[in-house]
Structure formats: structure tokens, C-alpha cells
Amino acid sequence: MNWTGLIIFLAILAAPFVWAIAIYNGLVALRNRFKNAYAQIDVQLKRRYDLIPNLVETAKAYMAHERQTLEAVISARNTAVGASQRAAANPADGAAIQGLAAAEAGLTGALGRLFALSEAYPDLKANQNMMQLSEELTSTENKVAFARQAFNDAVMSYNTRLESFPDNIVAGMFQFKPGELLQATESAEERKAPKVSFG
């Protein structure tokens, strides 16, 4: 056997391994991309969670008779913080992502009720601190929505590649799991962003 034949034979023998390595590395890169996209959501959610106690404290001074609503907001916030921490620990865990979506739906509903009640308190609506907090919350909500879209786009790219032939063969061999889209789980009424206008 001459050297050229041996090299061709070895190249043919190595080609499937090189091909599998390339697919594996591509899947890892896409999985890391959607995990990074979740990290961007996490940053915005933490900001949102940090704003809520200040919002409740400001409202508490004016809404003394609405204690149950204020406590519901704090409780929903704490539930969402826990769900966010579980999802941040492993954005590839579908159950954690679904739990986060459900917790966020509860928080959005609680905030919506708070803002609806605040309409009955003109002094609260005129409070400078409340106006500033509501503006920051609105800005943060927009950033969260943008980050969720980027996350879902990254998950979709990963899942598409995971299900495509021949990548699905390598994905099955190395037990790659599909990513979970961060979808709204609330009703159409709850899906509306909380109204935070105090102007």
C-alpha cells in the first residue's frame, strides 16, 4: 500500500469523527448562546424585583386600607425571585423556565391590581417618587420583553438544530435536551402589561 492510499484511507476513516465533533461543538455553542440570553433576562428581572419593594413602600403610605393587595405584591415578588433563581441556575431546565413564566404571570397580575387600586388615590398618583418608580418599572418591563424575545430566538435556533438531520443523531448520542421557550402562561387579561402611568 502506498502512502497516498493510506492517507486517503485514514482521511475517510476520520471524516465521521470530525463531522460528529463539528456538530457537537455547534450544539454546545447554541446551548451556551441561549444560556447567555437567559442571563440577560435575569439582569432585568433582578432590577424589576429591586424596584417593587420601593414601589410598595411608597404606596403603603397612601394605601393604608389596601394592606392585602400590598402583601400580595410582595408575596408574588418573592415567589418570582425564587423561580428566577432556579431558572438562572439552569436555563436548560424546562420545568424551571415554566415555573418562572408562571411566577412572572402571578407578579404581573398582582402589580396590575396594585396599579388599578392606586387610581383611587390621587395623592399617590402625584407622588414624585411613585412617578419615578413607575417610569423605571415601565422601562424595565420593556427591557425584560426584549430580553425574553432574544432568549426565545436563541432557544428556537438551538431546538431547530437539535431536531435537524443529521444533528439529531449526535444530539441523541450525547443526550442534548431541547430548551424551553419562555412563554406567557397567564390569561389574555393578565397578559396586558401593568399600567404604570401616574402622570
MODELLER restraints for C-alpha pairs under 7 A, 6 or more apart:
rsr = mdl.restraints
at = mdl.atoms
rsr.add(forms.Gaussian(group=physical.xy_distance, feature=features.Distance(at['CA:20:A'], at['CA:170:A']), mean=6.43, stdev=0.5))
rsr.add(forms.Gaussian(group=physical.xy_distance, feature=features.Distance(at['CA:23:A'], at['CA:167:A']), mean=6.12, stdev=0.5))
rsr.add(forms.Gaussian(group=physical.xy_distance, feature=features.Distance(at['CA:23:A'], at['CA:170:A']), mean=6.93, stdev=0.5))
rsr.add(forms.Gaussian(group=physical.xy_distance, feature=features.Distance(at['CA:24:A'], at['CA:170:A']), mean=6.54, stdev=0.5))
rsr.add(forms.Gaussian(group=physical.xy_distance, feature=features.Distance(at['CA:27:A'], at['CA:158:A']), mean=6.91, stdev=0.5))
rsr.add(forms.Gaussian(group=physical.xy_distance, feature=features.Distance(at['CA:30:A'], at['CA:158:A']), mean=5.26, stdev=0.5))
rsr.add(forms.Gaussian(group=physical.xy_distance, feature=features.Distance(at['CA:31:A'], at['CA:158:A']), mean=6.20, stdev=0.5))
rsr.add(forms.Gaussian(group=physical.xy_distance, feature=features.Distance(at['CA:33:A'], at['CA:154:A']), mean=6.42, stdev=0.5))
rsr.add(forms.Gaussian(group=physical.xy_distance, feature=features.Distance(at['CA:34:A'], at['CA:151:A']), mean=5.76, stdev=0.5))
rsr.add(forms.Gaussian(group=physical.xy_distance, feature=features.Distance(at['CA:34:A'], at['CA:154:A']), mean=4.82, stdev=0.5))
rsr.add(forms.Gaussian(group=physical.xy_distance, feature=features.Distance(at['CA:34:A'], at['CA:155:A']), mean=5.50, stdev=0.5))
rsr.add(forms.Gaussian(group=physical.xy_distance, feature=features.Distance(at['CA:35:A'], at['CA:91:A']), mean=5.70, stdev=0.5))
rsr.add(forms.Gaussian(group=physical.xy_distance, feature=features.Distance(at['CA:37:A'], at['CA:150:A']), mean=6.34, stdev=0.5))
rsr.add(forms.Gaussian(group=physical.xy_distance, feature=features.Distance(at['CA:37:A'], at['CA:151:A']), mean=4.74, stdev=0.5))
rsr.add(forms.Gaussian(group=physical.xy_distance, feature=features.Distance(at['CA:38:A'], at['CA:91:A']), mean=6.51, stdev=0.5))
rsr.add(forms.Gaussian(group=physical.xy_distance, feature=features.Distance(at['CA:38:A'], at['CA:151:A']), mean=5.75, stdev=0.5))
rsr.add(forms.Gaussian(group=physical.xy_distance, feature=features.Distance(at['CA:39:A'], at['CA:88:A']), mean=6.92, stdev=0.5))
rsr.add(forms.Gaussian(group=physical.xy_distance, feature=features.Distance(at['CA:40:A'], at['CA:147:A']), mean=6.10, stdev=0.5))
rsr.add(forms.Gaussian(group=physical.xy_distance, feature=features.Distance(at['CA:41:A'], at['CA:144:A']), mean=5.87, stdev=0.5))
rsr.add(forms.Gaussian(group=physical.xy_distance, feature=features.Distance(at['CA:41:A'], at['CA:147:A']), mean=5.15, stdev=0.5))
rsr.add(forms.Gaussian(group=physical.xy_distance, feature=features.Distance(at['CA:41:A'], at['CA:148:A']), mean=6.23, stdev=0.5))
rsr.add(forms.Gaussian(group=physical.xy_distance, feature=features.Distance(at['CA:42:A'], at['CA:88:A']), mean=6.85, stdev=0.5))
rsr.add(forms.Gaussian(group=physical.xy_distance, feature=features.Distance(at['CA:44:A'], at['CA:140:A']), mean=6.36, stdev=0.5))
rsr.add(forms.Gaussian(group=physical.xy_distance, feature=features.Distance(at['CA:44:A'], at['CA:143:A']), mean=6.60, stdev=0.5))
rsr.add(forms.Gaussian(group=physical.xy_distance, feature=features.Distance(at['CA:44:A'], at['CA:144:A']), mean=5.62, stdev=0.5))
rsr.add(forms.Gaussian(group=physical.xy_distance, feature=features.Distance(at['CA:45:A'], at['CA:144:A']), mean=6.72, stdev=0.5))
rsr.add(forms.Gaussian(group=physical.xy_distance, feature=features.Distance(at['CA:48:A'], at['CA:137:A']), mean=6.41, stdev=0.5))
rsr.add(forms.Gaussian(group=physical.xy_distance, feature=features.Distance(at['CA:48:A'], at['CA:140:A']), mean=6.22, stdev=0.5))
rsr.add(forms.Gaussian(group=physical.xy_distance, feature=features.Distance(at['CA:49:A'], at['CA:77:A']), mean=6.43, stdev=0.5))
rsr.add(forms.Gaussian(group=physical.xy_distance, feature=features.Distance(at['CA:51:A'], at['CA:133:A']), mean=6.89, stdev=0.5))
rsr.add(forms.Gaussian(group=physical.xy_distance, feature=features.Distance(at['CA:51:A'], at['CA:137:A']), mean=6.89, stdev=0.5))
rsr.add(forms.Gaussian(group=physical.xy_distance, feature=features.Distance(at['CA:53:A'], at['CA:74:A']), mean=7.00, stdev=0.5))
rsr.add(forms.Gaussian(group=physical.xy_distance, feature=features.Distance(at['CA:55:A'], at['CA:130:A']), mean=6.54, stdev=0.5))
rsr.add(forms.Gaussian(group=physical.xy_distance, feature=features.Distance(at['CA:55:A'], at['CA:133:A']), mean=6.31, stdev=0.5))
rsr.add(forms.Gaussian(group=physical.xy_distance, feature=features.Distance(at['CA:56:A'], at['CA:70:A']), mean=6.22, stdev=0.5))
rsr.add(forms.Gaussian(group=physical.xy_distance, feature=features.Distance(at['CA:58:A'], at['CA:130:A']), mean=6.41, stdev=0.5))
rsr.add(forms.Gaussian(group=physical.xy_distance, feature=features.Distance(at['CA:59:A'], at['CA:124:A']), mean=6.65, stdev=0.5))
rsr.add(forms.Gaussian(group=physical.xy_distance, feature=features.Distance(at['CA:62:A'], at['CA:124:A']), mean=6.05, stdev=0.5))
rsr.add(forms.Gaussian(group=physical.xy_distance, feature=features.Distance(at['CA:69:A'], at['CA:114:A']), mean=6.35, stdev=0.5))
rsr.add(forms.Gaussian(group=physical.xy_distance, feature=features.Distance(at['CA:72:A'], at['CA:110:A']), mean=6.36, stdev=0.5))
rsr.add(forms.Gaussian(group=physical.xy_distance, feature=features.Distance(at['CA:73:A'], at['CA:107:A']), mean=6.61, stdev=0.5))
rsr.add(forms.Gaussian(group=physical.xy_distance, feature=features.Distance(at['CA:73:A'], at['CA:110:A']), mean=5.14, stdev=0.5))
rsr.add(forms.Gaussian(group=physical.xy_distance, feature=features.Distance(at['CA:73:A'], at['CA:111:A']), mean=6.15, stdev=0.5))
rsr.add(forms.Gaussian(group=physical.xy_distance, feature=features.Distance(at['CA:76:A'], at['CA:106:A']), mean=6.07, stdev=0.5))
rsr.add(forms.Gaussian(group=physical.xy_distance, feature=features.Distance(at['CA:76:A'], at['CA:107:A']), mean=4.85, stdev=0.5))
rsr.add(forms.Gaussian(group=physical.xy_distance, feature=features.Distance(at['CA:76:A'], at['CA:110:A']), mean=6.87, stdev=0.5))
rsr.add(forms.Gaussian(group=physical.xy_distance, feature=features.Distance(at['CA:77:A'], at['CA:107:A']), mean=5.88, stdev=0.5))
rsr.add(forms.Gaussian(group=physical.xy_distance, feature=features.Distance(at['CA:79:A'], at['CA:103:A']), mean=6.17, stdev=0.5))
rsr.add(forms.Gaussian(group=physical.xy_distance, feature=features.Distance(at['CA:80:A'], at['CA:100:A']), mean=6.51, stdev=0.5))
rsr.add(forms.Gaussian(group=physical.xy_distance, feature=features.Distance(at['CA:80:A'], at['CA:103:A']), mean=4.81, stdev=0.5))
rsr.add(forms.Gaussian(group=physical.xy_distance, feature=features.Distance(at['CA:80:A'], at['CA:104:A']), mean=5.79, stdev=0.5))
rsr.add(forms.Gaussian(group=physical.xy_distance, feature=features.Distance(at['CA:80:A'], at['CA:107:A']), mean=6.90, stdev=0.5))
rsr.add(forms.Gaussian(group=physical.xy_distance, feature=features.Distance(at['CA:83:A'], at['CA:96:A']), mean=6.84, stdev=0.5))
rsr.add(forms.Gaussian(group=physical.xy_distance, feature=features.Distance(at['CA:83:A'], at['CA:99:A']), mean=6.03, stdev=0.5))
rsr.add(forms.Gaussian(group=physical.xy_distance, feature=features.Distance(at['CA:83:A'], at['CA:100:A']), mean=4.85, stdev=0.5))
rsr.add(forms.Gaussian(group=physical.xy_distance, feature=features.Distance(at['CA:83:A'], at['CA:103:A']), mean=6.62, stdev=0.5))
rsr.add(forms.Gaussian(group=physical.xy_distance, feature=features.Distance(at['CA:84:A'], at['CA:100:A']), mean=5.77, stdev=0.5))
rsr.add(forms.Gaussian(group=physical.xy_distance, feature=features.Distance(at['CA:86:A'], at['CA:96:A']), mean=5.92, stdev=0.5))
rsr.add(forms.Gaussian(group=physical.xy_distance, feature=features.Distance(at['CA:87:A'], at['CA:96:A']), mean=4.84, stdev=0.5))
rsr.add(forms.Gaussian(group=physical.xy_distance, feature=features.Distance(at['CA:87:A'], at['CA:97:A']), mean=5.56, stdev=0.5))
rsr.add(forms.Gaussian(group=physical.xy_distance, feature=features.Distance(at['CA:87:A'], at['CA:100:A']), mean=6.76, stdev=0.5))
rsr.add(forms.Gaussian(group=physical.xy_distance, feature=features.Distance(at['CA:91:A'], at['CA:97:A']), mean=6.74, stdev=0.5))
rsr.add(forms.Gaussian(group=physical.xy_distance, feature=features.Distance(at['CA:92:A'], at['CA:179:A']), mean=5.34, stdev=0.5))
rsr.add(forms.Gaussian(group=physical.xy_distance, feature=features.Distance(at['CA:92:A'], at['CA:180:A']), mean=6.92, stdev=0.5))
rsr.add(forms.Gaussian(group=physical.xy_distance, feature=features.Distance(at['CA:94:A'], at['CA:179:A']), mean=6.49, stdev=0.5))
rsr.add(forms.Gaussian(group=physical.xy_distance, feature=features.Distance(at['CA:94:A'], at['CA:180:A']), mean=4.86, stdev=0.5))
rsr.add(forms.Gaussian(group=physical.xy_distance, feature=features.Distance(at['CA:97:A'], at['CA:180:A']), mean=6.52, stdev=0.5))
rsr.add(forms.Gaussian(group=physical.xy_distance, feature=features.Distance(at['CA:97:A'], at['CA:182:A']), mean=6.24, stdev=0.5))
rsr.add(forms.Gaussian(group=physical.xy_distance, feature=features.Distance(at['CA:98:A'], at['CA:182:A']), mean=6.95, stdev=0.5))
rsr.add(forms.Gaussian(group=physical.xy_distance, feature=features.Distance(at['CA:101:A'], at['CA:182:A']), mean=6.32, stdev=0.5))
rsr.add(forms.Gaussian(group=physical.xy_distance, feature=features.Distance(at['CA:101:A'], at['CA:183:A']), mean=6.39, stdev=0.5))
rsr.add(forms.Gaussian(group=physical.xy_distance, feature=features.Distance(at['CA:101:A'], at['CA:184:A']), mean=6.06, stdev=0.5))
rsr.add(forms.Gaussian(group=physical.xy_distance, feature=features.Distance(at['CA:101:A'], at['CA:185:A']), mean=6.33, stdev=0.5))
rsr.add(forms.Gaussian(group=physical.xy_distance, feature=features.Distance(at['CA:102:A'], at['CA:185:A']), mean=5.91, stdev=0.5))
rsr.add(forms.Gaussian(group=physical.xy_distance, feature=features.Distance(at['CA:105:A'], at['CA:185:A']), mean=6.58, stdev=0.5))
rsr.add(forms.Gaussian(group=physical.xy_distance, feature=features.Distance(at['CA:105:A'], at['CA:186:A']), mean=5.56, stdev=0.5))
rsr.add(forms.Gaussian(group=physical.xy_distance, feature=features.Distance(at['CA:108:A'], at['CA:194:A']), mean=6.40, stdev=0.5))
rsr.add(forms.Gaussian(group=physical.xy_distance, feature=features.Distance(at['CA:109:A'], at['CA:190:A']), mean=5.58, stdev=0.5))
rsr.add(forms.Gaussian(group=physical.xy_distance, feature=features.Distance(at['CA:111:A'], at['CA:194:A']), mean=6.19, stdev=0.5))
rsr.add(forms.Gaussian(group=physical.xy_distance, feature=features.Distance(at['CA:112:A'], at['CA:194:A']), mean=4.58, stdev=0.5))
rsr.add(forms.Gaussian(group=physical.xy_distance, feature=features.Distance(at['CA:112:A'], at['CA:195:A']), mean=6.59, stdev=0.5))
rsr.add(forms.Gaussian(group=physical.xy_distance, feature=features.Distance(at['CA:115:A'], at['CA:195:A']), mean=6.37, stdev=0.5))
rsr.add(forms.Gaussian(group=physical.xy_distance, feature=features.Distance(at['CA:115:A'], at['CA:196:A']), mean=6.41, stdev=0.5))
rsr.add(forms.Gaussian(group=physical.xy_distance, feature=features.Distance(at['CA:118:A'], at['CA:124:A']), mean=6.89, stdev=0.5))
rsr.add(forms.Gaussian(group=physical.xy_distance, feature=features.Distance(at['CA:118:A'], at['CA:125:A']), mean=6.97, stdev=0.5))
rsr.add(forms.Gaussian(group=physical.xy_distance, feature=features.Distance(at['CA:119:A'], at['CA:125:A']), mean=6.98, stdev=0.5))
rsr.add(forms.Gaussian(group=physical.xy_distance, feature=features.Distance(at['CA:124:A'], at['CA:130:A']), mean=6.96, stdev=0.5))
rsr.add(forms.Gaussian(group=physical.xy_distance, feature=features.Distance(at['CA:125:A'], at['CA:198:A']), mean=4.69, stdev=0.5))
rsr.add(forms.Gaussian(group=physical.xy_distance, feature=features.Distance(at['CA:125:A'], at['CA:199:A']), mean=6.96, stdev=0.5))
rsr.add(forms.Gaussian(group=physical.xy_distance, feature=features.Distance(at['CA:126:A'], at['CA:198:A']), mean=6.57, stdev=0.5))
rsr.add(forms.Gaussian(group=physical.xy_distance, feature=features.Distance(at['CA:126:A'], at['CA:199:A']), mean=6.99, stdev=0.5))
rsr.add(forms.Gaussian(group=physical.xy_distance, feature=features.Distance(at['CA:131:A'], at['CA:198:A']), mean=5.53, stdev=0.5))
rsr.add(forms.Gaussian(group=physical.xy_distance, feature=features.Distance(at['CA:131:A'], at['CA:199:A']), mean=6.94, stdev=0.5))
rsr.add(forms.Gaussian(group=physical.xy_distance, feature=features.Distance(at['CA:134:A'], at['CA:196:A']), mean=5.23, stdev=0.5))
rsr.add(forms.Gaussian(group=physical.xy_distance, feature=features.Distance(at['CA:134:A'], at['CA:197:A']), mean=6.86, stdev=0.5))
rsr.add(forms.Gaussian(group=physical.xy_distance, feature=features.Distance(at['CA:138:A'], at['CA:196:A']), mean=6.68, stdev=0.5))
rsr.add(forms.Gaussian(group=physical.xy_distance, feature=features.Distance(at['CA:148:A'], at['CA:182:A']), mean=6.84, stdev=0.5))
rsr.add(forms.Gaussian(group=physical.xy_distance, feature=features.Distance(at['CA:152:A'], at['CA:181:A']), mean=5.37, stdev=0.5))
rsr.add(forms.Gaussian(group=physical.xy_distance, feature=features.Distance(at['CA:152:A'], at['CA:182:A']), mean=6.40, stdev=0.5))
rsr.add(forms.Gaussian(group=physical.xy_distance, feature=features.Distance(at['CA:155:A'], at['CA:179:A']), mean=5.63, stdev=0.5))
rsr.add(forms.Gaussian(group=physical.xy_distance, feature=features.Distance(at['CA:155:A'], at['CA:180:A']), mean=6.98, stdev=0.5))
rsr.add(forms.Gaussian(group=physical.xy_distance, feature=features.Distance(at['CA:155:A'], at['CA:181:A']), mean=6.45, stdev=0.5))
rsr.add(forms.Gaussian(group=physical.xy_distance, feature=features.Distance(at['CA:159:A'], at['CA:178:A']), mean=5.53, stdev=0.5))
rsr.add(forms.Gaussian(group=physical.xy_distance, feature=features.Distance(at['CA:159:A'], at['CA:179:A']), mean=6.42, stdev=0.5))
rsr.add(forms.Gaussian(group=physical.xy_distance, feature=features.Distance(at['CA:161:A'], at['CA:167:A']), mean=6.47, stdev=0.5))
rsr.add(forms.Gaussian(group=physical.xy_distance, feature=features.Distance(at['CA:162:A'], at['CA:168:A']), mean=5.24, stdev=0.5))
rsr.add(forms.Gaussian(group=physical.xy_distance, feature=features.Distance(at['CA:162:A'], at['CA:171:A']), mean=6.17, stdev=0.5))
